[in-house]
Amino acid sequence: MGQFLEGLYRMLFKFEVIRIQDNEYAVLIFAFGCATVGALIFLADLAFFVLRGESLLDIKHSLKNTPVFGFAWVIGALIIGYIAQIASIFQVSILACATVGVTWPVVLKQVLQKAGKKEEVQQPSDEGKT
């Protein structure tokens, strides 16, 4: 647990790149880093909404929706960060965490749309059969 917390601290506050060879918890450090940055992004959007009455992330803030969206945003960033690190898409750094923490809904939407289109193309049509 000490190696995990020390790696998370080094990445979030000292802006160091954590390497898997140096820290066996690098994948989890990245996932929790993404969740942390995602939470900060969501809180910044909430503050902007309170001050200006609009959301930069197009979130419909209300007493009922905001806690649900906040929880979903953080958990989504954690899961996508974990998957991205397993796929070796990013190095374990604060910049990569910020990228995932902000853009994970857009990336997930694009991946799901492309997967849906690919599935449609692979299914044979029944038009020419009689």
Buried (B, 14 or more C-beta within 10 A) or exposed (E): EEEBEBBBEBBBEEEBBBEBEEBEBBBBBBBBBBBBBBBBBBEEBBEBBEEEEEBEBEBEBEEEEBEEBBEEBBEBBBBBBBBBBEEEBBBBBBEBBBBBBBBBBEBBEEEEEEEEEEEEEEEEEEEEEE
